[in-house]
Amino acid sequence: MFSHRYRYLFMVLLSLYTFMNTVLCSVYYYFQIDIEWYYALLTILTVTFLTWEGNRMIKPWFKKKFLTPKTKIRFLGFFFLAGNIVALVAACIAVFLFGSIIHEYTWEQNLNPLKLNIIYGSLINLFLHLLNAILFFFREYRRHWKEAEELRQSSTQAQIQLVKSQINPHFLFNNLNVLSGMVIKDNPEANQFIEEFSKVYRYILNNQEKEIVELRSELEFIQPYIFLLQKRFDNGLTVKVNIPDHYKSWHIVPAALQMLIENAIKHNVVSRSKPLYIDIYTNGNQTLVVKNNLQPRMMVGASTRIGLQNIRKRYELISGRDVIVKKTAREFEVVLPLLQLN
């Protein structure tokens, strides 16, 4: 505040404003002060200048001496009291200069101007310190907000990485088991399986540091993933994808489709006699739907739904938007928000 680059302009404007008020209120007439208008203006300007600049000069010392994270109020209080002393000295200097030296007034003639300038100096000091306190706490608020935001972002990144780390191992071991069976049976599709498997894992590795990815990229990844699943479950699984091209530039969280498909397989019977059907489509309101027929698998203990919880947590951390889950007697549906980059 006191070191503002436009402080001299503010001093002039504040002095002019004060002088105009003294003239309008006939202050010089009522207090019988005989002084030319320009000397009156210069007196006010001198008090303003000395009070402002005096505070600016003593502020670094008070900051060094009194300012700590726990003593901010004490620093502002002591600084304000010192500012009043500066204002008193400024008023005395101004009256001595323009009253005693220039006009050669007696002590009695200088008494009223001195009182008025002391009052003016104390009011100016109060005004300046109020502005300084407001700016001081605003800067403190902005600093704390920035630190909190950086902490929140760091925490978000850490939580996202923690959530993502739960994706890979389960997927890896399942497909290695399938590949092992194909190699043992001397299956000619083993090489294609390895290629598609590498595409899927390459996608996961390339995008594990990203918070969101284009839907187009996710769909390109999901095709080889579906191939792997169909080799694993043969005719027991059917996955249909119906996404219009204009939605493919929107974004979702990485591997969300993979996790939802894996979740559906984990919690439902998948066999030739009871095939699992999974539909992936957009419903026209900037959301993506993953729906499957419900044929629950007999499981020991309650399901933790870790995969679905992970997706929900990631959407909450990244966009603040919720993932909608709908369950009926025949179907299970998850609605993912489609995101746009700002």
FENMO-V873151 format. One record per residue. N is the residue number from 1. OMEGA is omega as a letter, one per 40 degrees, with the letter a starting at -180 (* if undefined). Layout:
<<N:OMEGA> <N:OMEGA>>
This chain:
<<1:a> <2:i> <3:a> <4:a> <5:i> <6:a> <7:a> <8:i> <9:i> <10:i> <11:a> <12:a> <13:i> <14:i> <15:i> <16:i> <17:a> <18:i> <19:i> <20:i> <21:i> <22:i> <23:a> <24:a> <25:i> <26:a> <27:a> <28:i> <29:a> <30:a> <31:i> <32:i> <33:a> <34:a> <35:i> <36:a> <37:a> <38:i> <39:i> <40:i> <41:i> <42:i> <43:i> <44:i> <45:i> <46:i> <47:i> <48:a> <49:a> <50:i> <51:a> <52:a> <53:i> <54:i> <55:i> <56:a> <57:a> <58:a> <59:a> <60:a> <61:i> <62:i> <63:a> <64:a> <65:a> <66:a> <67:i> <68:i> <69:a> <70:a> <71:a> <72:a> <73:i> <74:i> <75:a> <76:a> <77:i> <78:i> <79:i> <80:i> <81:i> <82:i> <83:i> <84:i> <85:i> <86:i> <87:i> <88:i> <89:i> <90:i> <91:i> <92:a> <93:a> <94:a> <95:i> <96:a> <97:a> <98:i> <99:a> <100:a> <101:a> <102:a> <103:i> <104:i> <105:i> <106:i> <107:i> <108:i> <109:a> <110:a> <111:i> <112:i> <113:i> <114:i> <115:a> <116:a> <117:i> <118:i> <119:i> <120:i> <121:i> <122:i> <123:i> <124:i> <125:i> <126:a> <127:a> <128:a> <129:i> <130:i> <131:a> <132:i> <133:i> <134:i> <135:i> <136:a> <137:i> <138:i> <139:i> <140:i> <141:a> <142:i> <143:i> <144:i> <145:i> <146:i> <147:i> <148:i> <149:i> <150:i> <151:i> <152:i> <153:i> <154:i> <155:i> <156:i> <157:a> <158:a> <159:i> <160:i> <161:i> <162:i> <163:a> <164:a> <165:a> <166:a> <167:a> <168:a> <169:a> <170:i> <171:a> <172:a> <173:i> <174:a> <175:i> <176:i> <177:i> <178:a> <179:i> <180:i> <181:a> <182:a> <183:i> <184:a> <185:a> <186:a> <187:a> <188:i> <189:a> <190:i> <191:i> <192:i> <193:i> <194:i> <195:a> <196:i> <197:i> <198:i> <199:a> <200:a> <201:i> <202:i> <203:a> <204:a> <205:a> <206:a> <207:a> <208:i> <209:a> <210:i> <211:i> <212:i> <213:i> <214:i> <215:i> <216:i> <217:i> <218:i> <219:i> <220:i> <221:a> <222:a> <223:i> <224:i> <225:i> <226:i> <227:i> <228:a> <229:a> <230:i> <231:a> <232:a> <233:i> <234:a> <235:a> <236:a> <237:i> <238:i> <239:i> <240:a> <241:a> <242:a> <243:i> <244:a> <245:a> <246:i> <247:a> <248:i> <249:i> <250:a> <251:i> <252:i> <253:a> <254:i> <255:i> <256:a> <257:i> <258:a> <259:i> <260:i> <261:i> <262:i> <263:i> <264:i> <265:a> <266:a> <267:a> <268:i> <269:i> <270:a> <271:i> <272:a> <273:i> <274:a> <275:i> <276:i> <277:i> <278:i> <279:i> <280:a> <281:i> <282:a> <283:i> <284:i> <285:i> <286:i> <287:a> <288:a> <289:i> <290:a> <291:i> <292:i> <293:a> <294:i> <295:a> <296:i> <297:i> <298:a> <299:i> <300:a> <301:a> <302:i> <303:i> <304:a> <305:a> <306:a> <307:i> <308:i> <309:i> <310:a> <311:i> <312:a> <313:a> <314:i> <315:i> <316:a> <317:a> <318:a> <319:a> <320:a> <321:a> <322:i> <323:a> <324:i> <325:i> <326:a> <327:i> <328:i> <329:a> <330:a> <331:i> <332:a> <333:i> <334:a> <335:a> <336:i> <337:i> <338:a> <339:i> <340:i> <341:i> <342:*>>
